[in-house]
């Protein structure tokens, strides 16, 4: 794992910023960076600038003088705006407007991430449900413009339009982040403004994948614990990850076993 992340750690040591796809990835990279500093014999070192994508986008927005007169909405506020639009349309008579609004916003967020627009959808042969969605989206977008509000999904486009105003100039590296059209556009705008932007290549597994079958869940757990213990005996400083599909229901018991 350390070898796969060596380029990221080197980028951090040079003073660059790493943007990860998830908070878990950011926490893990911070731990790996700290371990690398201790192995190098350092007692103090500059804090690594590692952020998950959403946090980095929000920090960049605040760096642009907080967006000026623009108000950045939270996700709950943005979903309320969609629920209100659904309710006012009268189309949610038999379903929960809150759930329908959240689902409609999720579709709109994906449209924005992929670089699509309502204008591009309008000429297409749409079903009634799709026409309802288009109407809600147009209503929400008009409301955002009227009130000078910004949905978090629109941050990449907004920051791209204000790339020259961003005070941050350290090299930027995206790691574990899907290069959607919206983020690609932001990266091009930042590069045009003089900032170095790159995407980390996907690492390959350090060892072959092995599948093992167990007779029952307890046998599977015992085999897992044995594997973890053996790995830690060989390398006490190793960072190991265990994925559990139904973790929410088994967390307490698993913590006791571990």
Secondary structure by P-SEA (a helix, b strand, c coil): ccccaaaaaaaaaabbbbbcccaaaaaaaaaaaaaaaaaaccccccccccccaaaaaaaaaaaccccccbbbbcaaaaaaaaaaaaaaacccccccaaaaaaaaaaaaaaaaaacccccccccccccaaaaaaaaaaaaaaaaaaaaccccccaaaaaaaaaccccccccbbbbccccccaaaaaaaaaaaaabbbbbbbccccccbbbbbbbbccaaaaaaaaaaaaaaaaaacccbbbbbbbccccccaaaaaaac
